[in-house]
């Protein structure tokens, strides 16, 4: 039906890897958020962990405000790592075999490091990241989050296309 | 401060599902994010919209009951932040970083989980960036304006 409307091949062009992995993955990300919200009322985002964890080593007021939540945020992040590890062991390489399960990026280390610095600055100044604004904020139909998501999405699209235009791959 | 004994187990279960989902969605791979941002594969739209619809249904249903969460007593509420120019400035800086690296905080944690050790460069960068803005914004004058964020 949709294929008829868009013409044959359009779906394959827009979604060369299909949509099920993305849709199922997204539903699970939402479900993880909901599980925590149901029990605790907390709309958990990922980037506060950066500042709350810095409160272990710095007394700066900006980090100290997160002392009360820093322990569970460490647990949350370790659980995210573990959950992705379970995915890797099942779906990457031979199922349930640890050897050969790792997937390693080919994006250059300087891109990861430089981009990471800007992500660290921007998410904390901008009051949220892809999970805080993107999942919890959009789910709350928060105008602040909708504007935040539109801002980082448009800027990221422009940036990634400029980087690609300079022939940096990957 | 005492917490309900099920608080941490619930955080662990939620985090495991969240991380498994990020792995399954392939968003833990910077290449997939970069392909999305350069219009090669629009699949990531389903991750964000799928996740926010599921979360949104729960937020709206529970917050409209006026109840509060069993483990914390915290009232069910939506995630609402005040809007100011920081949302635009921070969002733009984050966007540049996301476009350069293809990695955001949650996906970076999950990326480590799928065995992608070079993402440690990105995580190190994120801590450096978070530290820098914290030092800038922890000055006495800036502190009064600092807005706590739960992300």
Contacts between the chains, C-beta under 8 A, distances in Angstrom:
chain1	res1	chain2	res2	distance
A	14	B	41	7.8
A	14	B	42	4.9
A	15	B	41	6.5
A	15	B	42	6.2
A	15	B	43	5.3
A	16	B	40	7.3
A	16	B	41	5.5
A	17	B	26	7.6
A	17	B	41	6.0
A	17	B	43	6.0
A	18	B	43	7.5
A	19	B	43	5.8
A	19	B	46	5.5
A	21	B	24	6.2
A	21	B	25	6.2
A	21	B	26	5.9
A	21	B	43	7.2
A	22	B	25	5.4
A	22	B	26	7.4
A	22	B	43	3.9
A	22	B	44	6.3
A	22	B	45	7.6
A	22	B	46	3.9
A	22	B	47	5.1
A	22	B	50	7.4
A	23	B	46	4.4
A	23	B	47	7.9
A	23	B	50	5.2
A	24	B	21	7.8
A	24	B	24	6.0
A	24	B	25	7.5
A	25	B	21	4.9
A	25	B	22	6.8
A	25	B	23	7.6
A	25	B	24	4.0
A	25	B	25	2.3
A	25	B	26	7.0
A	25	B	27	6.8
A	25	B	47	5.6
A	25	B	50	7.6
A	26	B	21	7.0
A	26	B	25	5.9
A	26	B	46	5.3
A	26	B	47	3.8
A	26	B	48	6.7
A	26	B	49	6.9
A	26	B	50	2.8
A	26	B	51	4.5
A	26	B	54	7.8
A	27	B	21	7.3
A	27	B	50	4.9
A	27	B	51	7.1
A	27	B	54	5.7
A	28	B	17	5.6
A	28	B	18	7.4
A	28	B	20	6.0
A	28	B	21	2.8
A	28	B	24	6.2
A	28	B	25	7.7
A	29	B	18	5.6
A	29	B	21	4.0
A	29	B	22	6.0
A	29	B	25	6.8
A	29	B	47	6.6
A	29	B	50	7.5
A	29	B	51	4.2
A	30	B	21	7.8
A	30	B	50	6.2
A	30	B	51	3.9
A	30	B	52	6.8
A	30	B	53	6.8
A	30	B	54	2.8
A	30	B	55	4.7
A	31	B	17	5.4
A	31	B	21	7.1
A	31	B	54	6.0
A	32	B	14	4.7
A	32	B	15	6.7
A	32	B	16	7.4
A	32	B	17	3.7
A	32	B	18	3.0
A	32	B	19	7.5
A	32	B	20	7.9
A	32	B	21	6.1
A	33	B	14	7.1
A	33	B	18	6.6
A	33	B	51	7.0
A	33	B	54	7.5
A	33	B	55	4.7
A	33	B	58	7.9
A	34	B	54	6.1
A	34	B	55	5.9
A	34	B	58	4.3
A	35	B	10	6.6
A	35	B	13	5.8
A	35	B	14	4.0
A	35	B	17	6.2
A	36	B	10	6.4
A	36	B	11	6.2
A	36	B	14	3.7
A	36	B	15	7.9
A	37	B	55	7.3
A	37	B	58	5.8
A	37	B	59	6.9
A	37	B	62	7.3
A	37	B	69	7.6
A	37	B	76	7.6
A	38	B	58	6.8
A	38	B	62	7.3
A	38	B	69	7.1
A	39	B	6	6.9
A	39	B	7	7.4
A	39	B	10	4.3
A	39	B	69	6.0
A	39	B	70	6.3
A	39	B	71	4.5
A	39	B	72	7.7
A	40	B	7	6.7
A	40	B	10	6.7
A	40	B	11	7.7
A	40	B	69	5.1
A	40	B	71	5.3
A	40	B	72	4.8
A	40	B	74	6.4
A	41	B	68	6.4
A	41	B	69	3.4
A	41	B	72	5.7
A	41	B	74	3.4
A	41	B	75	6.4
A	41	B	76	5.4
A	41	B	77	7.1
A	42	B	69	7.8
A	42	B	72	7.4
A	42	B	74	6.9
A	42	B	150	7.1
A	43	B	55	7.8
A	43	B	59	7.3
A	43	B	78	7.7
A	43	B	79	3.9
A	43	B	150	6.3
A	44	B	14	7.2
A	44	B	150	7.4
A	45	B	106	7.9
A	45	B	149	7.8
A	45	B	150	6.2
A	45	B	151	2.9
A	46	B	104	7.6
A	46	B	105	4.2
A	46	B	106	3.4
A	46	B	109	6.7
A	46	B	151	6.9
A	47	B	104	7.9
A	47	B	105	4.2
A	47	B	106	7.8
A	47	B	126	7.9
A	47	B	130	7.8
A	47	B	151	4.9
A	48	B	149	6.1
A	48	B	150	6.0
A	48	B	151	5.0
A	49	B	105	7.1
A	49	B	109	7.9
A	50	B	105	6.7
A	50	B	126	5.5
A	50	B	127	6.0
A	50	B	129	8.0
A	50	B	130	3.8
A	51	B	130	5.3
A	51	B	134	6.1
A	53	B	127	7.7
A	54	B	127	6.9
A	54	B	130	6.2
A	54	B	131	5.8
A	54	B	134	6.3
A	58	B	131	7.3
A	58	B	134	7.2
A	60	B	134	5.3
A	60	B	135	6.3
A	60	B	138	4.0
A	61	B	138	4.9
A	61	B	143	5.3
A	61	B	146	7.4
A	62	B	133	7.7
A	62	B	134	4.0
A	62	B	135	7.7
A	62	B	137	5.2
A	62	B	138	4.2
A	62	B	143	7.5
A	62	B	146	6.2
A	63	B	134	5.4
A	63	B	138	7.7
A	65	B	146	7.4
A	65	B	148	5.4
A	66	B	148	7.7
A	68	B	1	7.1
A	69	B	150	8.0
A	72	B	7	7.0
A	72	B	8	6.5
A	72	B	11	5.0
A	75	B	8	5.9
A	75	B	11	5.2
A	75	B	12	6.2
A	75	B	15	7.1
A	76	B	11	5.2
A	76	B	14	7.3
A	76	B	15	4.6
A	77	B	15	7.3
A	77	B	109	5.1
A	78	B	15	7.3
A	79	B	11	6.7
A	79	B	12	4.7
A	79	B	13	7.8
A	79	B	14	7.3
A	79	B	15	2.6
A	79	B	16	5.1
A	79	B	18	7.6
A	79	B	19	6.3
A	80	B	15	4.9
A	80	B	16	7.8
A	80	B	18	5.5
A	80	B	19	3.6
A	80	B	22	7.0
A	80	B	106	6.5
A	80	B	109	4.4
A	80	B	110	5.6
A	80	B	113	6.9
A	81	B	19	6.3
A	81	B	109	5.3
A	81	B	110	7.0
A	81	B	112	5.2
A	81	B	113	4.1
A	82	B	15	7.5
A	82	B	16	6.0
A	82	B	19	6.4
A	82	B	113	6.4
A	83	B	15	6.3
A	83	B	16	3.9
A	83	B	17	6.4
A	83	B	18	6.3
A	83	B	19	2.7
A	83	B	20	4.0
A	83	B	21	7.6
A	83	B	22	7.7
A	83	B	23	7.0
A	83	B	110	7.3
A	83	B	113	6.7
A	84	B	19	4.2
A	84	B	20	6.6
A	84	B	22	5.9
A	84	B	23	3.9
A	84	B	28	5.7
A	84	B	109	7.4
A	84	B	110	3.7
A	84	B	111	7.2
A	84	B	112	7.5
A	84	B	113	2.8
A	84	B	114	5.1
A	85	B	19	7.7
A	85	B	23	8.0
A	85	B	113	4.2
A	85	B	114	7.1
A	85	B	115	7.8
A	86	B	16	7.1
A	86	B	19	7.9
A	86	B	20	5.7
A	86	B	23	7.8
A	87	B	19	7.6
A	87	B	20	5.0
A	87	B	23	3.1
A	87	B	24	5.5
A	87	B	113	7.4
A	87	B	114	6.6
A	88	B	23	6.2
A	88	B	113	6.5
A	88	B	114	4.2
A	88	B	115	5.6
A	91	B	23	7.6
A	91	B	24	7.4
A	92	B	114	6.5
A	92	B	115	7.3
A	101	B	115	6.1
A	102	B	114	7.1
A	102	B	115	2.6
A	102	B	116	7.2
A	102	B	117	7.7
A	103	B	29	6.7
A	103	B	114	5.1
A	103	B	115	5.7
A	103	B	116	5.9
A	104	B	115	6.7
A	104	B	116	5.5
A	104	B	117	6.8
A	104	B	118	6.5
A	105	B	29	6.6
A	105	B	30	5.2
A	105	B	31	6.5
A	105	B	111	7.5
A	105	B	116	5.3
A	105	B	118	5.5
A	105	B	119	6.9
A	106	B	31	7.0
A	107	B	30	4.6
A	107	B	31	6.5
A	107	B	34	7.3
A	107	B	101	6.9
A	107	B	102	6.1
A	107	B	118	7.6
A	109	B	118	6.0
A	109	B	121	4.7
A	111	B	100	5.4
A	111	B	101	5.2
A	111	B	102	7.7
A	112	B	30	7.2
A	112	B	101	5.1
A	112	B	103	6.5
A	112	B	118	6.2
A	112	B	119	6.5
A	112	B	121	4.0
A	112	B	122	4.0
A	112	B	125	6.8
A	113	B	121	4.3
A	113	B	122	6.7
A	113	B	124	6.6
A	113	B	125	4.4
A	114	B	97	7.6
A	114	B	100	5.9
A	114	B	101	7.2
A	114	B	125	6.7
A	115	B	96	7.9
A	115	B	97	4.4
A	115	B	98	6.9
A	115	B	99	7.6
A	115	B	100	3.7
A	115	B	101	2.4
A	115	B	102	7.4
A	115	B	103	6.5
A	115	B	122	6.5
A	115	B	125	6.8
A	116	B	97	6.8
A	116	B	101	5.9
A	116	B	103	6.9
A	116	B	108	7.5
A	116	B	121	6.6
A	116	B	122	3.8
A	116	B	123	6.6
A	116	B	124	6.7
A	116	B	125	2.4
A	116	B	126	4.6
A	116	B	128	7.5
A	116	B	129	6.7
A	117	B	97	6.9
A	117	B	125	4.2
A	117	B	126	7.3
A	117	B	128	5.3
A	117	B	129	4.1
A	117	B	132	7.6
A	118	B	93	5.3
A	118	B	94	6.9
A	118	B	96	5.2
A	118	B	97	2.8
A	118	B	100	6.9
A	118	B	125	7.9
A	118	B	129	6.3
A	119	B	94	5.7
A	119	B	97	3.9
A	119	B	98	6.2
A	119	B	101	6.8
A	119	B	103	7.0
A	119	B	104	6.3
A	119	B	105	6.7
A	119	B	122	7.4
A	119	B	125	7.2
A	119	B	126	5.5
A	119	B	129	6.4
A	120	B	97	7.7
A	120	B	125	6.3
A	120	B	126	3.8
A	120	B	127	6.4
A	120	B	128	6.3
A	120	B	129	2.4
A	120	B	130	4.1
A	120	B	131	7.6
A	120	B	132	7.5
A	120	B	133	7.3
A	121	B	90	7.5
A	121	B	93	5.3
A	121	B	94	7.8
A	121	B	97	7.6
A	121	B	129	4.0
A	121	B	130	7.2
A	121	B	132	6.1
A	121	B	133	4.7
A	122	B	90	4.8
A	122	B	91	6.7
A	122	B	92	7.1
A	122	B	93	3.3
A	122	B	94	2.9
A	122	B	95	7.1
A	122	B	96	7.4
A	122	B	97	5.8
A	122	B	129	7.6
A	123	B	90	6.8
A	123	B	94	5.0
A	123	B	104	7.5
A	123	B	105	6.2
A	123	B	130	7.9
A	123	B	151	6.9
A	124	B	90	7.0
A	124	B	129	7.7
A	124	B	130	5.3
A	124	B	133	5.2
A	124	B	134	7.2
A	124	B	149	7.2
A	125	B	86	5.3
A	125	B	89	6.0
A	125	B	90	3.3
A	125	B	93	6.6
A	125	B	133	5.6
A	125	B	137	7.6
A	126	B	86	6.3
A	126	B	87	5.5
A	126	B	88	7.8
A	126	B	89	7.0
A	126	B	90	2.3
A	126	B	91	4.3
A	126	B	92	8.0
A	126	B	93	7.2
A	126	B	94	5.5
A	127	B	81	4.9
A	127	B	86	6.6
A	127	B	87	5.9
A	127	B	90	6.6
A	127	B	147	6.7
A	127	B	149	4.7
A	127	B	151	6.8
A	128	B	81	7.0
A	128	B	149	6.4
A	128	B	151	4.0
A	129	B	94	6.8
A	129	B	104	5.4
A	129	B	105	5.0
A	129	B	106	6.9
A	129	B	151	5.7
A	130	B	48	7.2
A	130	B	98	7.8
A	130	B	104	4.3
A	130	B	105	7.5
A	130	B	106	6.4
A	130	B	107	7.2
A	131	B	104	7.9
A	131	B	105	7.4
A	131	B	106	4.6
A	131	B	151	6.9
A	132	B	79	7.3
A	132	B	149	7.2
A	132	B	150	6.9
A	132	B	151	2.7
A	133	B	91	8.0
A	133	B	151	7.1
A	134	B	48	5.2
A	134	B	51	7.5
A	134	B	52	6.7
A	135	B	48	7.1
A	135	B	51	4.4
A	135	B	52	5.1
A	135	B	55	5.3
A	136	B	52	7.8
A	136	B	55	5.9
A	136	B	59	7.6
A	136	B	79	4.3
A	136	B	151	7.7
A	137	B	79	5.3
A	137	B	81	7.1
A	138	B	48	7.2
A	138	B	52	4.0
A	138	B	56	7.2
A	139	B	51	7.7
A	139	B	52	4.3
A	139	B	53	7.2
A	139	B	54	7.6
A	139	B	55	3.6
A	139	B	56	3.4
A	139	B	57	7.9
A	139	B	58	7.8
A	139	B	59	5.4
A	139	B	78	8.0
A	139	B	79	7.4
A	140	B	56	6.8
A	140	B	59	5.4
A	140	B	78	3.6
A	140	B	79	4.4
A	140	B	80	6.2
A	141	B	56	7.0
A	141	B	78	7.5
A	142	B	78	6.8
A	142	B	79	6.0
A	142	B	80	4.9
A	142	B	81	6.4
A	143	B	83	6.6
A	144	B	80	7.1
A	144	B	81	4.6
A	144	B	82	6.7
A	144	B	83	4.2
A	144	B	87	5.7
A	145	B	79	7.1
A	145	B	81	6.8
A	147	B	83	6.7
A	147	B	87	6.0
A	147	B	88	7.3
A	147	B	91	7.7
A	148	B	87	5.0
A	148	B	90	7.8
A	148	B	91	4.8
A	149	B	48	7.9
A	149	B	91	7.9
A	151	B	87	7.1
A	151	B	88	5.6
A	151	B	91	3.4
A	151	B	92	5.9
A	151	B	95	6.4
A	152	B	91	4.4
A	152	B	92	7.2
A	152	B	94	4.7
A	152	B	95	3.9
A	152	B	98	6.3
A	153	B	95	7.0
A	154	B	95	7.0
A	155	B	91	7.1
A	155	B	92	4.9
A	155	B	94	7.8
A	155	B	95	2.8
A	155	B	96	5.9
A	155	B	99	6.8
A	156	B	37	5.4
A	156	B	94	7.9
A	156	B	95	4.2
A	156	B	96	7.4
A	156	B	98	4.3
A	156	B	99	4.0
A	157	B	37	5.1
A	157	B	38	7.8
A	157	B	99	7.0
A	158	B	95	7.8
A	158	B	99	7.0
A	159	B	37	7.7
A	159	B	95	6.4
A	159	B	96	5.0
A	159	B	98	7.6
A	159	B	99	2.7
A	159	B	100	6.1
A	160	B	34	5.6
A	160	B	37	3.6
A	160	B	38	5.3
A	160	B	99	4.0
A	160	B	100	7.7
A	160	B	102	7.5
A	161	B	37	7.3
A	161	B	38	5.7
A	161	B	99	8.0
A	162	B	99	7.8
A	163	B	99	6.6
A	163	B	100	6.2
A	164	B	34	7.8
A	164	B	38	5.2
A	170	B	30	7.8
A	170	B	31	5.8
A	170	B	34	6.9
